[in-house]
Amino acid sequence: MEYIYTLVILIALGVVLASSFNLIIGYAGLVSIAHPVFYAIGAYVSALLARDHGVPVPVAMILGALAAMAASIAVALPSLRVSGDYLLIASIGFQLGLLEAIKNVSFTGGAGGLTNIPPFLIQTAGREAYVALVVGVAVLTVLLTRSIAHGPYGRALSAMRDDELAFAALGRNAVAMKVAVFALGSGLAGLAGALYAHYFRFVTPEQFELLQSAAILTMVVVGGIRTTWGPVVGAILLQALPQAITFLDLPVALLGPLQGLLFTGLVLVFMFWRPQGLVAAGEFWRPSREAPDVGRP
């Protein structure tokens, strides 16, 4: 049963990561592939606060998510004030730089990883309670994303993504909206990292590198960008496939490259064969049928 619990937790965390990333790259149209660095910040901050400073684990998890949000704002504010793909460049640089820093300082465990992370719920309420917690967070993330996408804020995001100049001409602050969405998605990734750290009780910088970026991007593209359930389908598929590969009894040296080829190959196949993903996006917003026909006398 422990294997089943672990697989369910990995899938649920994948749903949180894919849905939050879909909010950034899909609904807001912000180009960034450095989502795992905020996943890492949540994991490391929560683990270090709980292990080295005696902070209660639930509080440490919340602080880890807030730290990820603060870091995302620091990255987004200067890069989103100018046009072009500066957010992509800044986020990749931040990801690579932070991971190198983690590898070369002692209090994070260095390249060997951070160990002896305090558990949460498992020793007192059992693994089932922790599984229920992570699944509940995943469900709430999906519902939050759906609520944002199909509400007035989502319609404003759609307008900003489609024509930022016209959006700004209406007097709306596009930069503030971009930063807010980027911070929300990154904070959810940080919460996922905290949940990961206190279940597996070990994190290493290699878990948050570009392979993880490729995995999250593949979940969104294969599942269906700008849809509620597409990232959920993509997370289930992309978390189950690597587990199936492990049963092939291949050498450990081949497993990592094979997973990387799988993720990038799926992205390329779906971009050319089915760019809308497995779950095709419908019309982003439809006016109510009961709305009055203002053009009719």
C-alpha positions as CSV (number, residue, x, y, z in Angstrom):
1,M,0.0,0.0,0.0
2,E,2.9,2.3,0.6
3,Y,3.7,2.3,-3.1
4,I,0.1,3.2,-4.0
5,Y,0.1,6.0,-1.4
6,T,3.4,7.4,-2.9
7,L,2.0,7.2,-6.4
8,V,-1.2,9.0,-5.4
9,I,0.8,11.7,-3.7
10,L,3.1,12.2,-6.7
11,I,0.0,12.5,-9.0
12,A,-1.7,14.9,-6.7
13,L,1.4,17.1,-6.4
14,G,1.7,16.9,-10.2
15,V,-1.9,18.2,-10.5
16,V,-1.0,21.2,-8.2
17,L,2.1,22.0,-10.2
18,A,0.5,21.6,-13.7
19,S,-2.7,23.5,-12.7
20,S,-0.7,26.4,-11.2
21,F,1.6,26.5,-14.2
22,N,-1.4,26.5,-16.5
23,L,-2.6,29.6,-14.7
24,I,0.7,31.3,-15.6
25,I,1.5,30.1,-19.1
26,G,-2.0,29.3,-20.2
27,Y,-4.5,31.7,-18.9
28,A,-2.1,34.6,-18.4
29,G,0.2,33.9,-21.3
30,L,3.4,34.5,-19.4
31,V,6.3,32.6,-20.8
32,S,8.3,30.9,-18.1
33,I,9.5,27.3,-17.6
34,A,11.2,27.8,-14.3
35,H,8.2,26.6,-12.2
36,P,10.3,24.0,-10.4
37,V,12.5,26.6,-8.7
38,F,9.5,27.8,-6.7
39,Y,8.7,24.2,-6.0
40,A,12.2,24.0,-4.6
41,I,11.9,27.1,-2.5
42,G,8.8,25.8,-0.8
43,A,10.4,22.5,-0.1
44,Y,13.7,23.9,1.3
45,V,12.3,26.8,3.3
46,S,9.6,24.6,4.9
47,A,12.1,21.8,5.6
48,L,14.8,24.1,7.1
49,L,12.3,26.0,9.3
50,A,10.8,22.9,10.7
51,R,14.1,21.0,11.1
52,D,16.6,23.6,12.2
53,H,14.4,26.3,13.9
54,G,11.6,24.2,15.5
55,V,8.8,25.9,13.5
56,P,5.6,23.8,13.5
57,V,5.3,22.0,10.2
58,P,1.9,23.5,9.1
59,V,3.3,27.0,9.8
60,A,6.6,26.1,8.0
61,M,4.6,24.9,5.0
62,I,2.7,28.2,4.8
63,L,5.9,30.1,5.1
64,G,7.5,28.0,2.4
65,A,4.6,28.9,0.0
66,L,4.9,32.6,1.0
67,A,8.7,32.5,0.4
68,A,8.0,31.1,-3.1
69,M,5.5,33.9,-3.8
70,A,8.0,36.6,-2.6
71,A,10.7,35.2,-4.8
72,S,8.4,35.1,-7.8
73,I,7.5,38.8,-7.3
74,A,11.2,39.7,-7.0
75,V,11.8,37.9,-10.4
76,A,8.6,39.1,-12.1
77,L,8.6,42.8,-11.2
78,P,11.7,44.0,-13.1
79,S,11.2,41.6,-16.0
80,L,7.5,42.2,-16.7
81,R,8.0,46.0,-16.9
82,V,9.6,45.6,-20.3
83,S,8.3,43.9,-23.4
84,G,9.5,40.6,-24.9
85,D,10.6,37.4,-23.3
86,Y,12.5,38.9,-20.4
87,L,10.5,36.9,-17.8
88,L,11.6,33.7,-19.5
89,I,15.3,34.7,-19.4
90,A,15.1,36.0,-15.8
91,S,13.3,32.9,-14.5
92,I,15.7,30.5,-16.2
93,G,18.6,32.5,-14.8
94,F,17.0,32.5,-11.3
95,Q,16.4,28.8,-11.5
96,L,20.0,27.9,-12.5
97,G,21.5,30.4,-10.1
98,L,19.5,29.4,-7.1
99,L,20.1,25.6,-7.6
100,E,23.8,26.2,-7.9
101,A,23.7,28.2,-4.7
102,I,21.8,25.4,-2.9
103,K,24.5,22.9,-4.1
104,N,27.3,24.9,-2.7
105,V,26.1,25.9,0.8
106,S,26.3,23.7,3.8
107,F,23.0,24.4,5.6
108,T,20.9,23.1,2.7
109,G,22.9,19.8,2.6
110,G,24.7,20.9,-0.6
111,A,24.6,18.6,-3.6
112,G,24.0,15.6,-1.4
113,G,20.5,16.8,-0.5
114,L,18.7,17.8,2.7
115,T,17.9,14.9,5.1
116,N,16.0,14.3,8.4
117,I,13.1,16.5,7.4
118,P,10.4,16.3,10.1
119,P,7.3,14.3,9.0
120,F,3.8,15.6,9.2
121,L,0.6,13.6,10.1
122,I,2.2,10.3,9.2
123,Q,3.4,9.3,12.7
124,T,0.2,10.5,14.4
125,A,-2.6,9.9,11.9
126,G,-1.0,7.6,9.4
127,R,-0.2,7.8,5.7
128,E,-3.8,7.8,4.8
129,A,-4.3,11.2,6.4
130,Y,-1.4,12.7,4.5
131,V,-2.7,11.3,1.3
132,A,-6.0,12.9,2.0
133,L,-4.3,16.2,2.8
134,V,-2.4,16.3,-0.5
135,V,-5.3,15.2,-2.6
136,G,-7.4,17.9,-0.9
137,V,-4.9,20.5,-1.8
138,A,-4.9,19.3,-5.4
139,V,-8.7,19.5,-5.6
140,L,-8.7,23.0,-4.1
141,T,-6.1,24.1,-6.6
142,V,-8.1,22.8,-9.5
143,L,-11.3,24.5,-8.2
144,L,-9.4,27.8,-7.6
145,T,-8.0,27.7,-11.1
146,R,-11.4,27.0,-12.5
147,S,-13.0,29.8,-10.5
148,I,-10.4,32.3,-11.6
149,A,-10.5,31.3,-15.3
150,H,-14.3,31.4,-15.5
151,G,-14.9,34.6,-13.5
152,P,-14.4,38.3,-14.2
153,Y,-10.7,38.1,-13.4
154,G,-10.3,35.3,-15.9
155,R,-12.0,37.4,-18.6
156,A,-9.6,40.2,-17.8
157,L,-6.7,37.8,-18.1
158,S,-7.9,36.6,-21.5
159,A,-8.2,40.2,-22.7
160,M,-4.7,41.0,-21.4
161,R,-3.2,37.9,-23.0
162,D,-4.9,38.5,-26.4
163,D,-4.1,42.3,-26.7
164,E,-2.1,43.9,-23.9
165,L,-2.0,47.3,-25.6
166,A,-5.8,47.5,-25.9
167,F,-6.1,46.2,-22.3
168,A,-3.8,48.9,-21.0
169,A,-5.7,51.5,-23.1
170,L,-8.8,50.7,-21.0
171,G,-6.9,51.9,-17.9
172,R,-6.1,48.5,-16.5
173,N,-2.7,47.7,-15.0
174,A,-1.3,44.8,-16.9
175,V,1.9,44.6,-15.0
176,A,0.1,44.3,-11.6
177,M,-2.1,41.6,-13.0
178,K,0.8,39.6,-14.4
179,V,2.7,39.8,-11.2
180,A,-0.3,38.7,-9.2
181,V,-1.0,35.7,-11.3
182,F,2.7,34.8,-11.4
183,A,2.9,35.0,-7.6
184,L,-0.2,33.0,-7.1
185,G,0.9,30.2,-9.4
186,S,4.4,30.2,-7.8
187,G,3.0,30.2,-4.3
188,L,0.9,27.0,-5.1
189,A,4.1,25.4,-6.5
190,G,5.9,26.3,-3.2
191,L,3.1,24.7,-1.2
192,A,3.5,21.6,-3.3
193,G,7.2,21.6,-2.6
194,A,6.5,21.8,1.2
195,L,4.1,18.9,1.0
196,Y,6.7,16.9,-0.9
197,A,9.4,17.6,1.6
198,H,7.5,16.5,4.7
199,Y,6.3,13.3,3.1
200,F,9.5,12.0,1.5
201,R,11.8,13.7,4.1
202,F,14.6,14.2,1.6
203,V,15.1,16.7,-1.1
204,T,18.0,17.2,-3.5
205,P,18.7,20.0,-6.0
206,E,18.6,17.6,-9.0
207,Q,14.9,17.1,-8.4
208,F,14.2,20.7,-9.4
209,E,16.3,21.1,-12.5
210,L,15.3,21.4,-16.2
211,L,14.0,17.9,-16.4
212,Q,11.3,18.8,-13.9
213,S,10.6,21.9,-16.0
214,A,10.1,19.7,-19.1
215,A,7.8,17.4,-17.1
216,I,5.5,20.2,-15.9
217,L,5.4,21.8,-19.3
218,T,4.5,18.4,-20.8
219,M,1.7,17.9,-18.4
220,V,0.1,21.1,-19.4
221,V,0.7,20.8,-23.2
222,V,-0.3,17.1,-23.4
223,G,-3.3,17.5,-21.1
224,G,-4.6,20.7,-22.7
225,I,-3.5,24.2,-22.1
226,R,-6.1,26.8,-20.9
227,T,-8.5,24.0,-19.7
228,T,-9.5,23.0,-16.1
229,W,-9.1,19.3,-16.5
230,G,-6.3,19.2,-19.1
231,P,-3.5,19.6,-16.5
232,V,-5.2,17.0,-14.3
233,V,-5.2,14.4,-17.2
234,G,-1.6,15.4,-18.1
235,A,-0.4,15.0,-14.5
236,I,-2.0,11.6,-14.2
237,L,-0.5,10.4,-17.5
238,L,3.0,11.9,-17.0
239,Q,3.3,10.7,-13.4
240,A,2.1,7.2,-14.3
241,L,4.4,6.8,-17.3
242,P,7.7,7.2,-15.4
243,Q,6.5,4.6,-12.9
244,A,5.8,2.2,-15.7
245,I,9.3,2.8,-17.2
246,T,10.8,1.7,-13.9
247,F,9.3,-1.8,-14.4
248,L,11.3,-2.2,-17.6
249,D,14.4,-3.1,-15.4
250,L,16.6,-0.7,-17.4
251,P,20.0,0.5,-16.0
252,V,19.7,3.5,-13.7
253,A,21.9,5.6,-16.1
254,L,19.3,5.2,-18.8
255,L,16.2,6.0,-16.8
256,G,16.8,9.8,-16.5
257,P,17.6,10.4,-20.2
258,L,14.7,8.1,-21.2
259,Q,12.3,10.2,-19.2
260,G,13.7,13.4,-20.7
261,L,13.2,12.0,-24.2
262,L,9.7,10.9,-23.3
263,F,8.7,14.4,-22.0
264,T,10.2,16.3,-24.9
265,G,9.0,13.8,-27.5
266,L,5.4,14.0,-26.2
267,V,5.5,17.8,-26.4
268,L,6.7,17.8,-30.0
269,V,4.2,15.1,-31.0
270,F,1.2,16.9,-29.5
271,M,2.3,20.3,-30.8
272,F,2.2,19.0,-34.4
273,W,-0.5,16.3,-34.1
274,R,-2.9,17.6,-31.5
275,P,-1.9,21.1,-30.3
276,Q,-5.0,21.5,-28.3
277,G,-4.0,18.6,-26.1
278,L,-6.0,15.6,-24.9
279,V,-8.7,17.9,-23.4
280,A,-9.5,20.5,-26.0
281,A,-10.2,24.0,-24.7
282,G,-13.7,25.3,-25.4
283,E,-14.6,28.9,-25.8
284,F,-12.9,30.8,-22.9
285,W,-16.1,32.7,-22.0
286,R,-19.6,32.6,-23.3
287,P,-22.1,35.4,-22.4
288,S,-25.2,34.3,-20.7
289,R,-28.1,33.2,-23.0
290,E,-30.4,35.3,-20.8
291,A,-28.5,38.5,-21.4
292,P,-30.7,41.1,-23.1
293,D,-30.1,41.9,-26.8
294,V,-29.0,45.5,-26.5
295,G,-29.0,45.9,-30.3
296,R,-32.7,45.0,-30.6
297,P,-35.2,47.9,-30.2
